[in-house]
Amino acid sequence: MHFKWNYTPPAAIQDNAAKDLGDKLGISPILASLLIRRNITTESAAKRFFRPQLADLINPFLMKDMDAAVDRLNDAMGHKERILVYGDYDVDGCTAVALVYKFLRQFYSNIDYYIPDRYDEGYGVSKKGIDFAKETGVKLIIILDCGIKAIEEITYAKEQGIDFIICDHHVPDEEMPPAVAILNPKRPDDTYPFKDLCGCGVGFKFMQAFAKNNNIPFSRLIPLLDFCAVSIAADLVPVVDENRILAFHGLKQLNQNPSLGLKAIIDICGLNGRELSMSDIIFKIGPRINASGRMENGKKSVDLLVEREYSLAFHQAKHIDEYNEQRKDVDRQMTEEANQIVARLESQKHQSSIVLYDEHWKKGVIGIVASRLTEIYFRPTVVLTRDENLATGSARSVAGFDVYAAIKSCRDLLLNFGGHTYAAGLTMKWADVKEFRQRFQTYVEEHIEPEQREAILDIDAVIDFKDITKKLHSDLKRFAPFGPGNPKPIFCTLDVYDFGTSKVVGREQEHIKLELVDSNSNNVMNGIAFGQSASARYIKSKRSFDIAYTIEDNVFKRGAVQLQIEDIRPTEES
């Protein structure tokens, strides 16, 4: 895929501001300009950005219903009621359940956890889960990362004498379930200052409030922050404000003293002995936690995350790794089938969205396939599969387009739906799929902006190779953790040439290993361009080209840097 490059040169006044801020912070004007592009314009704001402090976490009691939630939990523990911690089967749900369960079991033994079966029970609160709670004497269910729309199910639970505390972050409807407390910063009547917590983050805030109310030192919560970092990365919530604090200290915990379950996954992935980043979570750790729920039952992931014995955790991690390999095979097969369908459907070529359905596709992998298709075709995508007379699906979106709003516009056709701007789930009658596709595509056509249909690469700064110093690279690392709201800075260097040694590499000759020289400084830089071998012939022609890239550690040469090339284009196209 080739991108449209988006770069706005800073005005002279911004250049002066960047120089001034850089002088105060002891960093280059290039990096100071990156701060200004992130609306960080003062020395104090920059220091808070570079050194996130746990002391700056928001008071959890500012969240609506937090008093009621803590009171009900205290009451349950005081009366020795059985408590069930219940969560979604994805990474966010599993880490949230693990966090709350691990924290509470230190102080209370009459507690268990439950993850619904994706294939048997579906998403969210299930009648089967409530019946399990009733049979095992549960009086209080703490539900995490789902539940905000479970009006019917929570009403049923109430009739069985079971109370609910909801900890969710998905967009609520006007009517909310009859729970004793609903913790959700996206509630329209909630004035909590930060709206973009993940489900695990809401669970953490609940435990923070519980600890504060019961005079439990905050230090007891710190070992659980690795779960927050994993969920923030995997759920792709903005890595800003409170999420940045949780992710920063969660990564620190993950690198220094991870929970035994996460340590086992790290060892299985071959990541031990290196500094872990948000990318490692997204591409290595998260998919393995997800794989259990996609291929079998998410409870196995929670079993691993709360395990106290490393040998058992390692054994469980091996099983989950096997699920992940199976998931990859199914994912590849389904993506290929979906690509063939898109190629066959002439009408899809001119549509602003993609809606595909196949009754044989595996429910647990359709979300990944929707993500793949969105990346390939750069259009909001819905992928559906059949479950008896129902269609169950996942939706993914492109930057700036609200796919949740698009699905909500078809709500009269839907039996259930939920999610947020860039990802959603939905269920409808199989007979309604064709009408849904037509209406969804009409909505997207009417609301999507032309630039949202293009793959756009936002360039942070145009620099020469001479600007890429050890200090710049070291200072750049202080911008981490990266993610939505704080993307890894992308630089551009114009008019570069092959130094003569660039070559195509990879099992299928799909990548290019580069050695480049720029025209302005004659400095030589190493780089890697994944999946861009189509540009190799042009590069070897000795003509100049422009590159957009991130600056990374060179894994083969300690202390050196390497450019990870995001896009290559001939200089004359600039």
N, C-alpha and C positions, 0 to 999 in steps of 0.2 A: 504494500500500500504506500502510495506517495501522498504526502500531506500538503495542505496549503499552509505556508508559513505566515505567522502573525507576529509582527514586531513593530512597536511604536518607539522610535528613538526618544530618549528623555529630552525635555526642554532644557534650556540653559539654566533656568532656575532650579530644576530638579538635579542637574549636574552639580550645582553649587551646594545644594542641600545634602547630596550624597557625599561630597567631599568633606563637608563640615561634620556630618554624622560619622563618617569613616575615621576622621581625625580623633573624635571623642572616644570612639570604641577601639581604636587601634587596628582597624581593618581597612582593606582597600576600598576605594570608591565604588568598584564593581560590586562588591558584596553589600556595601551600604545602599546601593541603588536597588538591590534585591529586597532589602528590608523595606524600603520606601514603596516598592511595588506591592508589598504585602501590607501596606498601610501602617507600618511600624516606623514612626517618624521622629521619636524622641529617644534620648539616651536611656531613660528609665524603662520605656516600653521594650527597647532592644534587650536590655539586661533581663527583663522578665521572660522574653522570648528565648534567649540563649540559656537561661538558668531557671527553668520552670520549678516552682517550689510547691511542695505538698501543702504548705501552710496557706497557699492561695486558693486551695479548693473551696468551692462555694459551700456555705452552711446548708447541710442537707434538709434542715427544717424549713427552708424557704420553698421547698417543693410541696405543692398542695397535697393534702391527706397524709403527709409524713407523720404527723402526731398520731393520727388514728391508726396508721400501720404499726408504729412502734408500740402503742398501747395494746393493740390486739395481739402482737407477738409476745409481749411481756405477760399478758393475761394467759395466753396459751401455755407458756412455759411455767408460769406460776401454778396453774392447775394441772400440770403434767399431761396436757392434751397431746395427742399424736399429731405431728406436723409433717406435711408432704411438700417437698420442693419440686415443682413441676416446670418443665421448660420445653422449648422448641428443639427439634432434632438437628439444627444447623450449628455452626461454630459458636455464634453469639449465644444461642440458647444453652448449649452444652457447657460453655465456660461460665455462663451466669449461674446455672444450677450448681456446678462444681464450686464456685466461689461462695455462694450462700450456704450450701450444705457444709463445706469444709469449715467455714467460720463458725457456724452455729453448733456443729457437733463437738467443738471444744468445750461448750458450756451446757450442752443438753443432749441426752441420748435417745429420747423418744422421737426420732426424726428419720425420714427416709426420702428418697428421690424417685422421680418418675419421668421418663421420656416417652411420648406416644410413638407408636409404630407408624412410619410414614405410609406404609402400604395397607395396613389394617385399620388404622384410626384416622389418618389424614392429619392436616395441620391444626395446631392449637389445642384447645380444651376438647376432650372427647368424652362421650357418655361412658365409654368403657373405662377411661381413666378415673372418672368420678365414682363409678361402681367399685373399682379397685380400692379407692380411698375409703369408701363406705365399709367394704368388707374388712379392711385392715384397721378400722377404728379411727380414721383420720377426722379431726375436727377443724383443722386449718390447712388450707392449701396456699402456698406462696407460688404464684405463677410468674415466670420470667420470659421475656421476649415474645410474648403472645398474650391473648386473653382480652384485649381491648374491645373486641367485637363479639365475644362469646356470651351474648345476652341469654340465649335459650339454655345453654349448658350451665351457666352459673346460677340461673334461676332454678334449674333442676337440682344443682348441688345444695342450694339453700334449703330446698324442700327436704333434702336428706340430712339437714342439720350440719352442713359443712360450710364454713366461711372461706372467702377468698380475699387475698391481698394480691392485686395485680401490679406487676412491675413491667411496663411495656414502653416502647418508643415509637410504635407505629401510629399512623394518623387515625384518631378516633372518629367515630360517627357522632351525630348529634345525640343519639341515645346511647347511654353507656350501661355496662352490666351492673347488677345489684351487688357489687363487692363491698366489703367493709372499708376498703381503701383502694384507691386507684392512683398509683404513682406513674405519671407519664408527663414529661415536660411539654409534650405537644398538645396537651389539653388546652382548649381555648381559654379556660378559666384559670390556668396556671401561670403565675408570674415568675416562675423560676428563671433566672437570667440566661441560662444556656439551654437551648432547645435540642441540640444534636447529640445527646448521649446515645450510646447503643444500649441494647437490653442488659448486657452485663454491667454497663456503667450505671444504669438505674438500680440494679441489684446491689452494686457497690455502695451507692448513696444510701440505700436502705440500711445496709450493714454499718455504714459510717454513723448514721443517726442512732441505730440501736446501741452501738458502742458508746457513743456520746451520752446517751440517756442512762446507760448502766455503768458509767465511769470505767469503761474498758479502755486502756491506753490505745491511741491511734496506731502505735507501733505494731499491735497485733494484726492490723489489717494489711500492713506493707507486704508480707509474704504472698498475698493474694493478688497483688497488682500485675503479676505476669499474665493472669487470666484476662485482665482489662486490656493489656496491650495486644494480646492475641485477638480478642473480639473486635477491638477498634480497627485493627488492620484488616481482618477478614471481612468485616461488615461494611468496609469502605465508607465509614462516617467521617466527617471533616476532622482533620487532625489540627484543630485550633482550640484556643481557650482551655476549658476544663479537660477536653479530650487530649490536648497536647500534654498537659501535666500528667494525666493518667498513663498515656502512652510512653512518655519520657521515662518515668519512674518504673513503669511496667517492663520496659525493655531492659532497664538497669537490673531489675530483679531476674528477668529471663536470662540475662548474660552471667550474672554473679551467683545466683542461688535459685534456680527454677524449681517448681514443684516436681516431685518425682515422676509424675505422669508426663509432663512436658519434657523433662530431662530424657526420658526414654524415647520420646518421639525425635528429639534433637539427635540422639545417638543413632537411631534407626536411619535418619536422613543423612547421616554423615556430616552434620553441621557442628559437631563438637570441636572445640579448640579454636573457633573463630568468632568474631564479633557479629552477633545476629542483628539483623535490621528488619524493618517492616516488610521489606520484599521477601525475606526468608519466611516470614509468617504467611504471607499471601500465597507464595508458590510452593512452599514445602510443608510447613506445620499445619496451616489451616485446612488444606485439602485432605490431609490424613484424618483430622478430627471429623470433617464432614463425611468422609467416605463411609464410615460406619452407618450413619443415618441414611445415606444414599443407597447403599447396597443391602443393608440388613436392618439393624436397630441402633439408634443413636445412644441408647443407654450404655452400650459398650464403651463409647468414648468417655462418658462420665465416669464409668467404673475405672477407666484408666486414669483420668484426671484427679480422682480422689484417692487413688491407691497409696498405701503407706509403705509398702515393701517394694524396693527397686527391682528385685528379680521378677516379681509378679508383673510389675509395670512394664518391664522390658518384653516379657512374654506377650502381654496384651498389645503392646505397640507393634509387635511383629504381625499379629493378626490384623490389626487395623491397616498396616502397610500392605498386606495382601488384598484387603478390600479396596485400597486405593489403586492397586494395579488392575484389579477387575474393573473398577470405575473408569480408569483411563481407556481400557479396551472398549467398553460400552460407549463412552463419550466419543471416541474416534469414529466408531461405526455410525453412531447417530448423526454426528456432524457431517460425515460424508453423505449419508442419505439425505439430510436436510439440504446440503449444497446441491445435490442432484435435483431435488424437487424445485429449488429456487431457479436452477438453470432451465428446467423444463417449463416452468410457469412463465410464459412470455409476459403475462399481465403484471407479474411482480416487478419486472424491470423498471416500470414507470411509476410504481407505487412509492409512497414516502415511508411505508412500513412493511414489515413482513409478519404474516400470521400463518404458521404451519401446524398441521396436526396429523398424527399417525397413531392408530390404536395400538400399535405394537411397541411403541417407545417406552423405555423404562422411566417411571415417574421420578425416581431419585436423581436423574441426570439431565432432565429437560432444562433446568435452570442454567447449567453449564453450557448446554448447546445454544440456548438463547443468547448467552454472553458471547460465545464464539461468533454467532451469526451477526450480532451487533457490531463486533470488531471488524468482521470481514466486509460487510455490506454498508456499515455506518447508517443503519436505520433502526428505529424502535422496533423491537421484535417480541412476538409472543409465540411460544412453542407449547402445544397441547398434546396430551395423550388421553386414551380412553380408559375409564374405570367403570365397567358395566354400562349403565346408560348415562354416565356423566363424563364430562371432559374436564381434566385438571391441567392447569398450565402455569408457566412462569413467564414473566415479562421482564425485559431489560431495555435500558434506554441509552440514548446518546447524550453528550454533554449539553446541558441547558434545556432539555425537553422533559416535561413532567409526565412520565408514563402512567403514574398512579391516577392523575387527573383524566387521562385518556380512557383508562379502564373504568373509572368511576362514571364517566359519561354513558357507559353501557350497563349501568348497575341493574336496570330492570330485567336484563337477560341473565344476571349472575345470581347464583345461590350463595356465593361467598367470595370475598376478595379482601385483600389487605396489602400493606406495603408502604413504600415511600417513593420519592421522586424518581429514583433510578432503577428500582427493582420492586416487583410485586408478584403476588400469587393470586390465582383466581380459579373458580369452579363454576361450571354451568351445565345445563343439559346438553348431551351430545347433539341433539337435534337443533340446538341454537347456535352451533359453531359458525355456520356459514353466514348467518345474519350478524353475529358478533364481528366476524372478520370484516365485513362490509362497513359496519358502523365505526369500528375502531380505525380502519384505514381512512374513512371520511374525516373523522376527528383529527387524526394526525395531519392529513393533507391541509386542513383548515388552520391548524395552530402551529405547525413547525415552521421555523424560520429557515430561509435558504442556507445560511451559514451552518445551521445545525445538521445539514445533510452532508457536510464535508468533513473530512478528517483534518482538523486544524492543529497545528503545532505552535504553541505559544513560546516564542523566543524571549528569554529574559535579558540577554545582553549579547552584543556582537564584540568579540575579542580576538586578539591574535594569540598565537601559540606562546609568545614570550610572556603573556600575562598569566599563563598556567604555571604557577610556582608552588613549591611545597607549602608555603604559608597560605596561599589561596585555597589549596585543597584541604588543609587542616581547618581553616576557618569555615569552609563550606560544610564540613561535617557537623558543625555546630547548628546548622539549620535543621538537622534531623531531630525527631522522626518526621519522615515525609509521608504524604498522603493527600487525599482531597482537601482543598483549602490551603495546603502547603506543599505543592508538588516539588519534586526534585528539580532544581534550576536547569534549564536547557540553554546552552550557549550556541553561538553560531560563529564559525570562522569562514571568511570568504576567500575565494581564489587560492585553493590548496591544490597540491599535485601529489601524485604517487611518487614516493622516494625511489621506487624501482623494485621494491621487494614485496609489495602487496600480493596476496594470493587467496584463492578460494579454498575454504576448509569445511570440515563437517562430514558426517557420515554420507550425506547425500549432496555434498558440495553446495550447501545452501547458504553458507556464511562467507564473509570476507575478513581476513586478517590484514590489517592495514598498517603501513608505515608511511606517514604523510609529512610533507613540508609545506609551510605557508609562504606566501609571496612577500609578506611584510617583514618577517623576522628571520626567515630561513631556519627556524627551529624545527626539529624532527619530533613527531609524536606517534606513539603506537595507538591503534584503535581496533575495535571489533564491530562489525556491522552484521547483526544477526538477521538471517533470512533475506538478505539484500544482494545475493549473488548476481541478480539480473544487471546490477550496475558495474560488474567487474570489467566487462569489455571496455566501457567508457573510461573507467579509471586507468586501465592499462594503455589507453590511447595517448597518454601524456598531455591530454587537454585538462584545463583547470575546472574545478568544481567547488561547490559550497557544501559545507556539512553542518548539520545541527546535531548536538550531542550532549550527553551528561559526562561529568568527570568522575571516574571511579578509581578504586585501588587496583593496581595491577597484581592479580593473584599469583603471577609467575615470577614477579620481581619485587621483592620486599622494599617498601619505601617509595616505589615508583607509581606513577599514575597511568591510566589508560582511558582513552575516550570510548564511550559506548555510543556508537553512531545511531541516531534515531532516523535520520533521513539524509539522502545524498541527491544533489541536483546539479546539472551543468551550470556553470557560472552565467552563461548567456540567458538563463531563465530567471535570473534574479532581477 
